[in-house]
Amino acid sequence: MRLTKFTDLALRSVMRLAVSGEGADPLTTREVAEAMEVPYTHVAKAVSRLQHMGVVEARRGRGGGLELTHLGRRASVGWLVRELEGEGEVVACEGDSPCPLRGACRLRRALRDAQEAFYATLEPLTVADLVSSPTGPVLMALAAPPAR
């Protein structure tokens, strides 16, 4: 299974926010985008979705920025990926030109089972697991924000 770039970016943003130091100034969307070397607009879209999911808290103005919520810190990676990717089918058997095998196809079920196995593998992992060493220190070194 292949994740969308949107999901990849959202997960990397969560990971970067997870290693922000306690008591440090919250990172801005722009700082996360610069650290990940991706366009600001892409990160802003991902942050908006993460905020809607209750994973990220975003505050505007002086002293504002992004912080992971309690849910964001303890979230299962499997849950995050399911929410970001949606529950769609691996293959599109319906649509403008439906597959002629759709009534008797074993492939569709096999792919659905494989998709569930993929998610099940991610379920026990948490955001904290993703940012443990050696990943955490690397994330901290990515475009460290200048002192404000």
Accessible surface in RSA format (square Angstrom, percent):
REM  Atomic radii and reference values for relative SASA: ProtOr
REM  Chains: A
REM  Algorithm: Lee & Richards
REM  Probe-radius: 1.40
REM  Slices: 20
REM RES _ NUM      All-atoms   Total-Side   Main-Chain    Non-polar    All polar
REM                ABS   REL    ABS   REL    ABS   REL    ABS   REL    ABS   REL
RES MET A   1   106.55  55.2  23.97  15.9  82.58 196.6  38.23  32.5  68.31  90.5
RES ARG A   2   211.28  88.7 188.15  95.9  23.13  55.1  72.72  99.4 138.56  84.0
RES LEU A   3    52.57  29.3  35.55  25.4  17.02  42.8  35.66  25.0  16.91  45.5
RES THR A   4    70.85  50.4  63.07  63.9   7.77  18.5  68.67  92.2   2.18   3.3
RES LYS A   5   178.14  86.9 169.75 104.2   8.39  20.0 114.45 103.0  63.69  67.8
RES PHE A   6    53.44  26.7  45.48  28.2   7.97  20.7  50.29  30.5   3.16   9.0
RES THR A   7     0.00   0.0   0.00   0.0   0.00   0.0   0.00   0.0   0.00   0.0
RES ASP A   8    61.39  43.0  60.99  60.7   0.40   0.9  14.51  34.1  46.89  46.8
RES LEU A   9    10.41   5.8  10.41   7.5   0.00   0.0  10.41   7.3   0.00   0.0
RES ALA A  10     0.00   0.0   0.00   0.0   0.00   0.0   0.00   0.0   0.00   0.0
RES LEU A  11    20.49  11.4  20.19  14.4   0.30   0.8  20.25  14.2   0.25   0.7
RES ARG A  12    81.17  34.1  81.00  41.3   0.17   0.4  37.67  51.5  43.50  26.4
RES SER A  13     0.00   0.0   0.00   0.0   0.00   0.0   0.00   0.0   0.00   0.0
RES VAL A  14     1.26   0.8   1.26   1.1   0.00   0.0   1.26   1.1   0.00   0.0
RES MET A  15    31.62  16.4  31.62  20.9   0.00   0.0  21.53  18.3  10.09  13.4
RES ARG A  16     6.79   2.9   6.79   3.5   0.00   0.0   0.00   0.0   6.79   4.1
RES LEU A  17     2.42   1.4   0.56   0.4   1.86   4.7   0.56   0.4   1.86   5.0
RES ALA A  18    18.41  16.9   4.40   6.8  14.01  31.9   4.40   6.2  14.01  37.1
RES VAL A  19    23.45  15.4   9.98   9.0  13.47  32.5  16.47  14.3   6.98  18.9
RES SER A  20    27.13  22.9  16.35  21.8  10.78  24.8  19.15  40.8   7.98  11.2
RES GLY A  21    36.94  45.6   0.00   N/A  36.94  45.6  28.54  78.3   8.40  18.8
RES GLU A  22   158.31  90.9 126.46  95.7  31.85  75.8  69.25 133.9  89.06  72.7
RES GLY A  23    87.52 107.9   0.00   N/A  87.52 107.9  44.08 121.0  43.45  97.3
RES ALA A  24    60.42  55.6  34.98  54.0  25.44  57.9  45.38  63.9  15.04  39.8
RES ASP A  25    87.08  61.0  73.01  72.7  14.06  33.3  15.72  37.0  71.36  71.2
RES PRO A  26    19.08  13.9  15.05  13.7   4.02  14.6  19.06  15.7   0.02   0.1
RES LEU A  27     8.01   4.5   7.91   5.7   0.10   0.3   7.91   5.6   0.10   0.3
RES THR A  28    44.96  32.0  43.88  44.5   1.08   2.6  42.13  56.6   2.83   4.3
RES THR A  29    22.38  15.9  19.33  19.6   3.05   7.3   5.41   7.3  16.97  25.7
RES ARG A  30   129.23  54.3 128.49  65.5   0.73   1.7  46.59  63.7  82.64  50.1
RES GLU A  31    25.03  14.4  22.72  17.2   2.32   5.5  13.47  26.1  11.56   9.4
RES VAL A  32     0.04   0.0   0.04   0.0   0.00   0.0   0.04   0.0   0.00   0.0
RES ALA A  33     2.95   2.7   2.74   4.2   0.21   0.5   2.77   3.9   0.18   0.5
RES GLU A  34   102.96  59.1  90.36  68.4  12.60  30.0  41.34  80.0  61.62  50.3
RES ALA A  35     6.08   5.6   1.60   2.5   4.47  10.2   1.60   2.3   4.47  11.9
RES MET A  36    14.79   7.7   4.10   2.7  10.69  25.5   3.11   2.6  11.68  15.5
RES GLU A  37   155.91  89.5 121.91  92.2  34.00  81.0  46.83  90.6 109.08  89.1
RES VAL A  38    35.77  23.5  22.21  20.1  13.56  32.7  26.65  23.2   9.12  24.7
RES PRO A  39    72.29  52.7  60.66  55.3  11.63  42.3  71.79  59.3   0.50   3.1
RES TYR A  40    86.32  40.3  79.86  45.4   6.46  16.8  41.03  30.8  45.29  55.8
RES THR A  41    93.67  66.6  86.41  87.6   7.26  17.3  74.63 100.2  19.04  28.8
RES HIS A  42    98.46  53.8  94.84  65.9   3.62   9.3  55.55  57.3  42.91  49.9
RES VAL A  43     0.00   0.0   0.00   0.0   0.00   0.0   0.00   0.0   0.00   0.0
RES ALA A  44    33.62  30.9  27.04  41.7   6.58  15.0  28.83  40.6   4.79  12.7
RES LYS A  45   141.06  68.8 132.86  81.5   8.20  19.5  82.93  74.6  58.13  61.9
RES ALA A  46     0.00   0.0   0.00   0.0   0.00   0.0   0.00   0.0   0.00   0.0
RES VAL A  47     8.00   5.3   8.00   7.2   0.00   0.0   8.00   7.0   0.00   0.0
RES SER A  48    67.67  57.2  62.48  83.4   5.19  11.9  26.14  55.7  41.52  58.2
RES ARG A  49    76.07  31.9  71.74  36.6   4.32  10.3  32.55  44.5  43.52  26.4
RES LEU A  50     0.14   0.1   0.14   0.1   0.00   0.0   0.14   0.1   0.00   0.0
RES GLN A  51    83.84  46.9  73.00  53.3  10.85  25.8  17.43  37.1  66.42  50.4
RES HIS A  52   151.62  82.9 120.33  83.6  31.29  80.0  76.90  79.3  74.72  86.9
RES MET A  53    22.56  11.7   2.67   1.8  19.90  47.4  11.41   9.7  11.15  14.8
RES GLY A  54    30.99  38.2   0.00   N/A  30.99  38.2  27.90  76.6   3.09   6.9
RES VAL A  55     0.00   0.0   0.00   0.0   0.00   0.0   0.00   0.0   0.00   0.0
RES VAL A  56     2.99   2.0   0.00   0.0   2.99   7.2   0.00   0.0   2.99   8.1
RES GLU A  57    80.99  46.5  78.06  59.1   2.92   7.0  25.45  49.2  55.54  45.3
RES ALA A  58    37.27  34.3  19.54  30.2  17.73  40.3  19.69  27.7  17.57  46.5
RES ARG A  59    93.10  39.1  81.03  41.3  12.06  28.7  54.34  74.3  38.76  23.5
RES ARG A  60   236.27  99.2 206.05 105.0  30.22  71.9  83.43 114.0 152.83  92.6
RES GLY A  61    63.45  78.3   0.00   N/A  63.45  78.3  41.56 114.1  21.89  49.0
RES ARG A  62   250.95 105.4 206.39 105.2  44.56 106.1  89.13 121.8 161.82  98.1
RES GLY A  63    51.61  63.6   0.00   N/A  51.61  63.6  35.43  97.2  16.18  36.2
RES GLY A  64     5.90   7.3   0.00   N/A   5.90   7.3   4.55  12.5   1.35   3.0
RES GLY A  65     7.82   9.6   0.00   N/A   7.82   9.6   6.69  18.3   1.13   2.5
RES LEU A  66     7.46   4.2   5.35   3.8   2.10   5.3   5.35   3.8   2.10   5.7
RES GLU A  67    68.95  39.6  65.77  49.8   3.18   7.6  18.21  35.2  50.74  41.4
RES LEU A  68    13.16   7.3   0.00   0.0  13.16  33.1   0.00   0.0  13.16  35.4
RES THR A  69    34.88  24.8  27.47  27.9   7.40  17.6  34.88  46.8   0.00   0.0
RES HIS A  70   136.64  74.7 124.75  86.7  11.89  30.4  92.13  94.9  44.51  51.8
RES LEU A  71    55.61  31.0  53.50  38.3   2.11   5.3  53.50  37.6   2.11   5.7
RES GLY A  72     0.00   0.0   0.00   N/A   0.00   0.0   0.00   0.0   0.00   0.0
RES ARG A  73    91.73  38.5  83.54  42.6   8.19  19.5  46.70  63.8  45.03  27.3
RES ARG A  74   141.89  59.6 126.26  64.4  15.64  37.2  50.62  69.2  91.28  55.3
RES ALA A  75     3.76   3.5   0.00   0.0   3.76   8.6   3.76   5.3   0.00   0.0
RES SER A  76    23.76  20.1  19.95  26.6   3.81   8.8  20.10  42.8   3.66   5.1
RES VAL A  77     5.55   3.6   5.55   5.0   0.00   0.0   5.55   4.8   0.00   0.0
RES GLY A  78     0.00   0.0   0.00   N/A   0.00   0.0   0.00   0.0   0.00   0.0
RES TRP A  79    75.52  30.3  75.14  36.4   0.38   0.9  58.79  31.3  16.73  27.1
RES LEU A  80     0.30   0.2   0.30   0.2   0.00   0.0   0.30   0.2   0.00   0.0
RES VAL A  81     0.54   0.4   0.54   0.5   0.00   0.0   0.54   0.5   0.00   0.0
RES ARG A  82    51.30  21.5  49.01  25.0   2.28   5.4  20.70  28.3  30.60  18.5
RES GLU A  83    69.14  39.7  62.00  46.9   7.15  17.0   4.58   8.9  64.57  52.7
RES LEU A  84    16.94   9.4   0.21   0.2  16.73  42.1   0.21   0.1  16.73  45.0
RES GLU A  85    44.47  25.5  14.39  10.9  30.08  71.6   4.62   8.9  39.85  32.5
RES GLY A  86    31.06  38.3   0.00   N/A  31.06  38.3  28.91  79.3   2.15   4.8
RES GLU A  87   126.64  72.7  95.06  71.9  31.58  75.2  64.68 125.1  61.95  50.6
RES GLY A  88    48.72  60.1   0.00   N/A  48.72  60.1  41.44 113.7   7.28  16.3
RES GLU A  89    84.31  48.4  54.97  41.6  29.34  69.8  30.19  58.4  54.12  44.2
RES VAL A  90    66.28  43.6  33.40  30.2  32.88  79.2  39.64  34.4  26.63  72.2
RES VAL A  91    52.39  34.5  46.87  42.4   5.52  13.3  52.30  45.4   0.09   0.2
RES ALA A  92    99.04  91.1  60.22  92.9  38.82  88.3  67.12  94.5  31.91  84.5
RES CYS A  93    11.27   8.5   8.20   9.1   3.07   7.2   0.71   1.8  10.56  11.4
RES GLU A  94    97.26  55.8  85.73  64.9  11.53  27.4  54.05 104.6  43.20  35.3
RES GLY A  95    57.28  70.6   0.00   N/A  57.28  70.6  37.66 103.4  19.62  43.9
RES ASP A  96   160.04 112.1 119.99 119.4  40.04  94.7  42.58 100.2 117.46 117.1
RES SER A  97   101.85  86.1  78.52 104.8  23.33  53.7  47.46 101.1  54.40  76.2
RES PRO A  98    54.65  39.8  40.91  37.3  13.74  49.9  41.14  34.0  13.51  84.0
RES CYS A  99    41.87  31.7  35.68  39.8   6.18  14.5  16.96  43.0  24.91  26.9
RES PRO A 100   126.50  92.2  92.15  84.0  34.35 124.9  99.12  81.8  27.38 170.2
RES LEU A 101   113.65  63.3 111.48  79.8   2.17   5.5 113.65  79.8   0.00   0.0
RES ARG A 102   105.91  44.5  88.08  44.9  17.82  42.4  14.48  19.8  91.43  55.4
RES GLY A 103    79.56  98.1   0.00   N/A  79.56  98.1  42.29 116.0  37.27  83.5
RES ALA A 104    91.09  83.8  60.49  93.3  30.61  69.6  71.33 100.5  19.76  52.4
RES CYS A 105    36.36  27.5  12.88  14.4  23.48  55.2   5.34  13.5  31.02  33.4
RES ARG A 106   207.68  87.2 198.22 101.0   9.47  22.5  77.88 106.4 129.80  78.7
RES LEU A 107   108.70  60.5 101.93  72.9   6.77  17.0 105.84  74.3   2.86   7.7
RES ARG A 108    57.40  24.1  56.01  28.6   1.39   3.3  13.92  19.0  43.48  26.4
RES ARG A 109   135.49  56.9 134.49  68.6   0.99   2.4  55.34  75.6  80.15  48.6
RES ALA A 110    55.66  51.2  44.85  69.2  10.81  24.6  50.53  71.2   5.13  13.6
RES LEU A 111    48.24  26.9  47.55  34.0   0.69   1.7  47.59  33.4   0.65   1.8
RES ARG A 112    76.32  32.0  74.88  38.2   1.44   3.4  35.57  48.6  40.75  24.7
RES ASP A 113    68.10  47.7  61.44  61.2   6.65  15.7  27.93  65.7  40.17  40.1
RES ALA A 114    57.99  53.3  45.04  69.5  12.95  29.5  52.54  74.0   5.45  14.4
RES GLN A 115    20.01  11.2  17.54  12.8   2.47   5.9   3.13   6.7  16.88  12.8
RES GLU A 116    76.12  43.7  74.96  56.7   1.16   2.8  42.06  81.4  34.06  27.8
RES ALA A 117    57.88  53.2  49.67  76.7   8.21  18.7  56.17  79.1   1.71   4.5
RES PHE A 118    58.96  29.5  51.42  31.8   7.54  19.6  58.18  35.3   0.78   2.2
RES TYR A 119     1.28   0.6   1.28   0.7   0.00   0.0   1.02   0.8   0.26   0.3
RES ALA A 120    58.95  54.2  47.54  73.4  11.41  26.0  49.65  69.9   9.30  24.6
RES THR A 121    98.38  70.0  84.64  85.8  13.74  32.8  68.50  92.0  29.88  45.2
RES LEU A 122    31.47  17.5  31.47  22.5   0.00   0.0  31.47  22.1   0.00   0.0
RES GLU A 123    65.55  37.6  57.86  43.8   7.69  18.3  35.08  67.9  30.47  24.9
RES PRO A 124   102.43  74.7  73.85  67.3  28.58 103.9  85.97  71.0  16.46 102.3
RES LEU A 125    64.59  36.0  64.59  46.2   0.00   0.0  64.59  45.4   0.00   0.0
RES THR A 126    39.97  28.4  39.97  40.5   0.00   0.0  36.37  48.9   3.59   5.4
RES VAL A 127     1.67   1.1   1.67   1.5   0.00   0.0   1.67   1.5   0.00   0.0
RES ALA A 128    60.82  55.9  51.87  80.0   8.95  20.4  55.24  77.8   5.57  14.8
RES ASP A 129    71.08  49.8  54.95  54.7  16.13  38.1  13.81  32.5  57.27  57.1
RES LEU A 130    45.30  25.2  37.28  26.7   8.02  20.2  40.84  28.7   4.46  12.0
RES VAL A 131    20.98  13.8  14.59  13.2   6.40  15.4  14.59  12.7   6.40  17.3
RES SER A 132    64.44  54.5  52.55  70.1  11.88  27.4  43.78  93.2  20.65  28.9
RES SER A 133    90.49  76.5  64.05  85.5  26.43  60.9  39.84  84.8  50.65  71.0
RES PRO A 134   105.13  76.6 103.09  94.0   2.04   7.4 104.15  86.0   0.98   6.1
RES THR A 135    46.72  33.2  42.39  43.0   4.33  10.3  21.03  28.2  25.70  38.8
RES GLY A 136     5.17   6.4   0.00   N/A   5.17   6.4   5.17  14.2   0.00   0.0
RES PRO A 137    84.22  61.4  72.58  66.2  11.65  42.3  78.50  64.8   5.72  35.6
RES VAL A 138    91.63  60.3  88.38  80.0   3.25   7.8  91.51  79.5   0.13   0.3
RES LEU A 139    12.59   7.0  12.59   9.0   0.00   0.0  12.59   8.8   0.00   0.0
RES MET A 140    85.16  44.1  79.58  52.7   5.59  13.3  79.47  67.6   5.70   7.5
RES ALA A 141    78.82  72.5  49.08  75.7  29.74  67.7  58.85  82.9  19.97  52.9
RES LEU A 142    60.07  33.5  57.76  41.3   2.31   5.8  60.07  42.2   0.00   0.0
RES ALA A 143    57.23  52.6  25.93  40.0  31.30  71.2  43.03  60.6  14.20  37.6
RES ALA A 144    70.03  64.4  47.95  74.0  22.09  50.2  47.95  67.5  22.09  58.5
RES PRO A 145    49.30  35.9  30.52  27.8  18.78  68.3  32.01  26.4  17.28 107.4
RES PRO A 146   106.58  77.7  91.73  83.6  14.85  54.0 102.92  85.0   3.66  22.7
RES ALA A 147   109.39 100.6  67.35 103.9  42.05  95.6  78.47 110.5  30.92  81.9
RES ARG A 148   146.39  61.5  71.65  36.5  74.74 178.0  85.58 117.0  60.81  36.9
END  Absolute sums over single chains surface
CHAIN  1 A     9133.2       7110.5       2022.7       5343.6       3789.6
END  Absolute sums over all chains
TOTAL          9133.2       7110.5       2022.7       5343.6       3789.6
